[in-house]
Every structure is written in C-alpha cells, then in structure tokens.
Amino acid sequence: MQVLFSDSFVDSLKKHSSIKKAVQKKVDMIIQEPIALGEPLKGNFRGYYSSPVKKNFLIIYLYCGICRKKGDDEIVRCGDCKSSPDETIRFIDFGPHDRAYQK
C-alpha cells in the first residue's frame, strides 16, 4: 500500500496538533480498510471519501483503485494518476467539517 499526504493535510495536522494522536489512529485504520471506514462523497467531491476523527473533524482522502473503477479519475484528475498504483491512498485534507469542504 502506497500512502501519500498532501501539503494541505500536513499543514492542517500541525494546526490542530492537539488531536494528532486521534488523527494518526484514524489514518492507520483507513489504511487497513479504506472503503469500510469512509463515506463516498458526491457533487464537487465525487471520487473522494471522508471519515470522521472527532466530533466535527474529518479526513478527506482518495483511494486510487476505487476512483479508477468508478470512473471518477476523469473528474478528480490527479497529476500522477497514471503512475500511481491502484493500492494508493492519498490523504487530501483534514480539519473541522465546515472548513474541510471549502478547500
């Protein structure tokens, strides 16, 4: 499994360092079962998944194999999509629910 973290995810984690351990635990769980723990998003976020961390914090991520299988790669358009293996998880963003969907 290849795991990638966006700059935005890393920056948000630094900003909300008080829940860093909870985020790490959730990231580990997502890596083990990316589809079972995530909720597929719709609309402008089609192809992405979200998973709650604490009350109103969530993680937004992509699972490349499922993105391609559903044809969402035509919408998401990652720059290195063709060179990424299906077993790649991209952690895109993390933060409070109301702000995570604004990016």
ChimeraX attribute file (.defattr): number of C-alpha atoms within 10 A of each C-alpha:
attribute: neighborCount
match mode: 1-to-1
recipient: residues
	/A:1	10
	/A:2	11
	/A:3	12
	/A:4	14
	/A:5	13
	/A:6	14
	/A:7	12
	/A:8	15
	/A:9	20
	/A:10	15
	/A:11	13
	/A:12	16
	/A:13	18
	/A:14	12
	/A:15	12
	/A:16	15
	/A:17	12
	/A:18	10
	/A:19	14
	/A:20	14
	/A:21	10
	/A:22	13
	/A:23	21
	/A:24	13
	/A:25	11
	/A:26	19
	/A:27	19
	/A:28	12
	/A:29	13
	/A:30	20
	/A:31	17
	/A:32	12
	/A:33	11
	/A:34	20
	/A:35	16
	/A:36	10
	/A:37	16
	/A:38	19
	/A:39	14
	/A:40	16
	/A:41	13
	/A:42	10
	/A:43	6
	/A:44	10
	/A:45	15
	/A:46	16
	/A:47	24
	/A:48	23
	/A:49	22
	/A:50	25
	/A:51	21
	/A:52	19
	/A:53	20
	/A:54	14
	/A:55	8
	/A:56	10
	/A:57	18
	/A:58	22
	/A:59	23
	/A:60	23
	/A:61	26
	/A:62	23
	/A:63	22
	/A:64	22
	/A:65	16
	/A:66	18
	/A:67	20
	/A:68	16
	/A:69	10
	/A:70	11
	/A:71	12
	/A:72	16
	/A:73	18
	/A:74	12
	/A:75	12
	/A:76	17
	/A:77	11
	/A:78	11
	/A:79	8
	/A:80	8
	/A:81	16
	/A:82	12
	/A:83	7
	/A:84	14
	/A:85	13
	/A:86	17
	/A:87	13
	/A:88	18
	/A:89	21
	/A:90	17
	/A:91	24
	/A:92	21
	/A:93	22
	/A:94	27
	/A:95	22
	/A:96	17
	/A:97	16
	/A:98	10
	/A:99	11
	/A:100	17
	/A:101	15
	/A:102	6
	/A:103	7
